[in-house]
Amino acid sequence: MSRRLAFLALAALLPLSAAAQTPAEIDRRVEDLLGRMTLEEKIGQLHLGSNGPGFRPDQVRRGFVGGLMNFNDAPDVARVQAMAREGRNGIPLLIGLDILQGFRTIFPVPLAQAASFDPAMAREAAAIAAREASAAGVNWTFAPMADLSRDPRWGRAVEGSGEDPLMNRLFTAARVEGFRAGGLATSLKHFVGYGGAIGGRDYDVSEIGPGDLRDLHLPAFKSGVEAGAETVMASLNALDGVPGAVNEAMLNGVLRRDWGFRGFVVSDWDGVKELMAHGVAADGAEASRRALMAGVDMDMESGLFVRHLPDEIAAGRVPVSRVDEAARRILRIKMEMGLFGRPDPDPVAASRAIMLPESRAKARAAARDSMVLLTNRGALPFAPGVRSIALVGAMAGNGADQLGPHAARGWPDESVTIRRGLEERAGRAGVRVAYAPGCDAECRTTEGFAEAVRAAGEADVVVAVMGEPRTQSGEGASRVSLDLPGRQGELLDALIATGKPVVVVLMTGRPLLLGPRLDRVAGLVMAWYPGTEGGPALAELLFGDAAPSGRLPVSWPRHVGQVPLTYNRLPSGRPSAPDNRFTLGYMDESLEPLFPFGFGLSYTAFAYSDLTVLTPRAGVEDEIRVRVRVTNTGTRAGREVAQLYVRDPVATRSRPVRELKAFEAVRLEPGESREVTFRVAASDLGFHLTDGTFVVEPGAFQVWAGGDARAALEGRFEVVGGLRRAAR
């Protein structure tokens, strides 16, 4: 029988839709296929290759590759899938790609999406990205990033959901659900602790206590597994001295034994090879053996599994059963995804699935809802008397930077830049826009300053777009400074010196510091990397067509020396007292953030009143309900994110001074009031002890409701009974 006929015969046994297959049927087909595979073919399924100089078409044709990454074009994907069908068993390939905030229609970066406090939006963004990517033949995304990040110096913080474990958990689950709904398998990354890298240095080690690991860092991964994530990516870095690719306690213990994860684990890029640099493997053979036995099923790019596992098995150091187990997991996922018999991507259909008008409209709404107004001294929205605007900053006209890092197949030419968005909106109002970059995106010289200052002097208002080019954010983009890059600060000083009101728009993936300049600007908008439709979204906010509603998913420091800085820190035995130097704080700076977690201004104002704890006493199986009235006290309609914070003031171990436990967005007309009822499961008030025991302790709890982490409206409730669950 020819290879093509063999593939068709196998495909006839496997339905196109995974929904038609029961778990038992899938298991039976996997075992049948495994029984017909050679050892070399099984090990081949454990190899994830990449497009580039090292790509080996001959290996694909022989069935010795389980997946490929960085093929993102329908004709190319069809070509490599056709190669895979030439293999003896015709096993289809996983086609993976980093798809974080979109495929061609690019949404705001993940951290920006978290600023919307709207997980449903993040789910929809992921689903749109997945539909576009799957039409091109991509079937697997290396996302979402579930790492909790508390240090803005770490460049990859842009890929996550901020500093809060509840937000991280909800947004991770939403993205998994969205990607899967759109047709992509997901890979939760980076398991685990990567976001806690010391000093915010990418790839450095993490040191996380067992209680914090379980309470802060693991919940988002668990929520992703519960949402259906098919794969998990082992972290590149070491957690408490154990690199992610050999952390058996996490991979085989927590992930598989405790959570019942049935998918497969993939290493990060060269993660198996890098075990030698970590100092836990003497050579490639030992690295392969240790990673496989610790729970890694697929080796990304290094090729060490293919190179060394046959000899390791022959020498008796690796059992064949472990290779079977890894191949079984990978094949099961492929069958559950319905890859066997799936038709090749059609380039024409793929082209029709991208950049749909409705997708762009949703990307614009997402960008608008993600932007955070941080300072406004009456400059926004633009008053009717504004007839001319000076737009300054190279990134205002740069479609590539607007997309942010890891923008998949986003095309800069398809971005509606800030310049274009502002010019089009201003044109409809009869307002003139004069554009002067001032300097390039990295602002290494002052060559263009004079032109920018001249434009500012002739305008009614200045919009200065500043921040980090996308090459200064994302992986490998750690910084020791949070200042404006290059000479942007000098440019801003020159613009302020004109005496014209200056509105600063930050395009970046982390908080940046203006220092004393903040007191001299008329407005500050955190636009993040807003994606394809960022220009119109910003213009709508500046002109007042919509009111800002984004809220910070991170605490914004006053100085880089404060970081890591989080709202949910533990209390000190010497609480801060301004008149006592021997209490918690700094001699030369405030302990408090510049802008707190959850903060964001609007063009209206909101007031909170009538906080009522509806369940003053609750058992551990009960739900605590807290009601508060939110009133729009301003003159414009607006969206407010009502937030509920809880504290356990006396416990077995110190508990955070506040923890976000619920939030709800409400849209209110001027003068309108609405009652918001928050619901919190009493079991969500628990925590882990050092030995892994989970406890919900009885006692009194404090609760606050308001618009950010400084919420002042306070109530109390009591939990009775308690719960104690030993670690497995």
Buried (B, 14 or more C-beta within 10 A) or exposed (E): EEBEEBBBEBBEEBBEEBEEBEEEBBBEBBEEBBEEBEBEBBBBBBBBBBBEEEBBEEBBBBBBBBBBBBBBBBBBBBBBBEBBBBBBBBBBBBBBBBBBBBBBBBBBBBBBBBBBBBBEBBBBBBBBBBBBBBBBBBBBBBBBBBBBBBBBBBBBBBBBBBBBBBBBBBBBBBBBBBBBBBBBBBBBBBBBBBBBBEBBBBBBBBEBEBBBBBBBBBBBBBBBBBBBBBBBBBBBBBBEEBBBBBBBBBBBBBBBEBBEBEBBBBBBBBBBBBBBEBEBBEEBBBBBBBBBBBBBBBBBBBBBBBBBBBEBBEEEBBEEEBBBBBBBBBBBBBBBBBBBBBEBBBBEEBEEBBBBEEBBEBBBBBBBBBBBBBBBEEBBBBEEEBBBBBBBBBBBBBBBBBBBBBBBBBBBEBBBBBBBBBBBBBEEEEBBBBBBBBBBBBBEEBEBBEBBBBBBBEBBBBBBBBBBBBEBBBBEBBBEEBBBBBBBBBBBBBBBEBEBBBBBBBBBBBBBBBEEBBEBBBBBBBBBBBBBBBBBBBBBBBBBEBBBBBBBBBBBBBBBEBBBBBBBBEEEEEEEEEEEEEBBBEEEEEBBBBBBBBBBBBBBBBBBEEBBBBBEEBBBEBBBBBBBBBBBBBEBBBBBBBBBBBBBEEBEEEBBBBBBBBBBBBEBEBEBBBEBEBBBBBBBBBBBBEEBBBBBBEBEBBBBBBBBBBBEBEBEBBBEBBBEEEEE
